[in-house]
Amino acid sequence: MSHFHFKFYIGIAVLIAIMFPRAPHGSAADSSLPTDKQIVIVADQLETGGSESYIEFSGNVQATQDTTSINADSLKIYYKGQTATANTTNTQDSIEKIIASGNVIINMDQRTATTRRAVYTTADQKLVLSGKNSKITSGKDQISGAMITFYRQSGRVKVEGDKAQRVKAIIYPQSPQTR
């Protein structure tokens, strides 16, 4: 398999990990991951970085798998050090970070995140949404801020404001009949 093709397939595998985060081992959610569903990525252009070890999809990027989607102007996957080899057993070990930028919309599990930039780093399994009006919507509920950080291992979320935008939450309490 050529050097480019192997890097491309590693990038796709990591994109799966972001789109469908693993539940703790042995949990009920383990069996619901759609591992047999195809991933489709459509973009105007694909470029590799050569010695800079990255792959970039650009121009109206749409990455979908089942009911999960990521739309952005650009999706760039950076590799650690030298390019991965065919002996790599854990694809996430080869990826340093993934950056989606420009009009980013992530739809997953009946939630929508909108932001200017989303950065996922594999070392700390952290997803950071940043830019004016970064927002997560779930049903009618919303939370927004200048920066929203998801800590994938713990499930913790941190929302930060800045001078131009304070943190804002809109929450609709459930009525007793809907509980």
C-alpha positions in Angstrom: 0.0 0.0 0.0 1.4 3.4 -0.9 2.5 5.9 1.7 -0.3 8.3 0.8 -3.0 5.7 0.9 -2.0 4.4 4.3 -2.0 7.9 5.8 -5.4 8.5 4.3 -6.9 5.4 5.9 -5.4 6.3 9.3 -7.0 9.7 9.0 -10.4 8.1 8.3 -10.0 5.8 11.3 -9.4 8.7 13.6 -12.3 10.6 12.2 -14.4 7.6 13.2 -13.1 7.8 16.7 -14.1 11.5 16.9 -17.5 11.0 15.4 -18.3 8.0 17.6 -16.4 8.3 20.9 -16.0 5.0 22.8 -18.1 4.4 25.8 -16.3 3.0 28.9 -15.4 -0.6 28.3 -18.2 -3.0 29.1 -20.9 -0.3 29.1 -24.2 -0.8 27.3 -23.2 1.8 24.7 -20.3 -0.4 23.4 -22.7 -2.5 21.3 -24.5 0.5 19.8 -21.5 1.9 17.9 -22.1 1.7 14.2 -18.7 0.2 13.2 -20.2 -1.4 10.1 -21.5 1.9 8.7 -19.5 3.5 5.8 -17.9 6.9 6.2 -18.3 9.3 3.3 -16.1 12.4 3.0 -16.9 14.8 0.2 -14.8 18.0 -0.4 -13.7 20.2 -3.3 -10.0 19.3 -2.7 -7.7 16.9 -0.9 -4.0 17.8 -0.3 -1.2 16.0 1.6 1.5 17.9 3.4 4.4 15.7 2.3 7.1 16.3 4.9 4.7 18.2 7.1 2.7 15.0 7.7 -0.9 16.1 7.3 -3.9 15.5 5.1 -6.3 18.4 4.4 -9.8 18.2 2.9 -11.0 21.7 1.9 -13.9 23.4 0.3 -17.4 22.4 1.5 -16.2 19.4 3.5 -18.9 17.0 4.5 -18.0 13.9 6.5 -20.9 11.6 7.4 -21.4 8.2 9.0 -24.9 7.0 9.6 -26.7 9.9 11.5 -23.5 11.7 12.5 -22.0 14.5 10.3 -19.2 17.1 10.3 -19.5 20.0 7.9 -16.7 22.6 7.6 -14.7 24.7 5.1 -11.6 22.6 6.0 -10.7 19.4 7.8 -7.0 18.9 8.5 -5.4 15.8 10.1 -1.9 16.2 11.5 0.4 13.2 12.2 3.0 12.8 15.0 6.7 12.9 13.9 7.3 10.6 11.0 4.5 9.1 9.0 2.8 6.0 10.3 4.0 2.7 9.1 2.1 -0.4 8.2 3.0 -1.9 11.6 1.0 0.7 13.5 -1.6 -1.1 15.5 -3.4 1.8 17.1 -4.3 4.5 14.6 -4.8 7.1 17.2 -1.2 6.7 18.2 -0.2 8.2 14.8 -2.4 11.2 14.9 -1.5 14.4 16.8 -4.6 16.5 16.1 -7.5 17.1 13.8 -8.7 20.6 13.0 -12.1 21.5 11.4 -12.3 25.2 10.6 -14.7 27.6 9.0 -18.4 27.3 9.4 -18.1 24.1 11.5 -21.3 22.2 12.2 -21.2 18.8 14.0 -24.4 16.8 14.3 -24.4 13.8 16.7 -26.8 12.1 19.1 -29.6 14.7 18.5 -27.1 17.5 19.4 -25.7 20.2 17.1 -22.4 22.1 17.7 -21.7 25.2 15.7 -18.3 27.0 15.8 -15.6 28.7 13.7 -13.0 26.1 14.7 -12.9 22.7 16.3 -9.6 21.1 17.4 -9.3 17.5 18.7 -6.0 16.5 20.2 -5.4 12.8 20.7 -2.9 13.0 23.6 -5.5 14.4 26.0 -8.6 13.4 24.1 -9.9 16.9 24.2 -12.2 18.7 21.7 -12.1 22.5 21.8 -14.8 24.6 20.0 -13.7 28.2 19.6 -14.8 31.4 17.9 -17.6 33.9 18.3 -20.9 32.3 19.0 -19.7 28.7 19.6 -22.8 26.9 20.6 -24.2 23.5 21.4 -27.9 22.9 21.0 -29.9 19.9 22.3 -33.6 20.1 21.6 -34.5 23.6 22.7 -31.7 23.9 25.2 -28.5 25.8 24.2 -25.2 26.7 25.7 -22.8 29.2 24.1 -19.5 30.9 24.8 -16.2 32.0 23.2 -14.7 28.5 23.9 -16.3 25.2 24.7 -14.0 22.3 25.8 -15.1 18.6 25.9 -12.9 16.2 27.9 -13.6 12.9 26.2 -12.3 10.6 28.9 -14.2 12.2 31.8 -17.2 13.5 29.9 -16.6 16.9 31.5 -17.5 20.1 29.6 -16.1 23.6 30.2 -17.6 26.7 28.7 -15.7 30.0 28.8 -16.6 33.6 27.8 -14.4 36.5 26.9 -14.7 40.3 26.8 -16.9 40.2 23.7 -19.1 37.2 24.7 -20.1 35.9 28.1 -21.3 32.3 28.7 -25.0 31.9 28.0 -27.3 28.9 28.8 -30.9 28.6 27.7 -32.6 25.7 29.5 -36.2 24.6 29.3 -37.2 22.7 32.4 -39.2 19.6 31.8 -42.8 19.5 32.9 -43.8 16.8 35.4 -45.8 15.0 32.7 -42.7 14.6 30.4 -40.4 13.1 33.0 
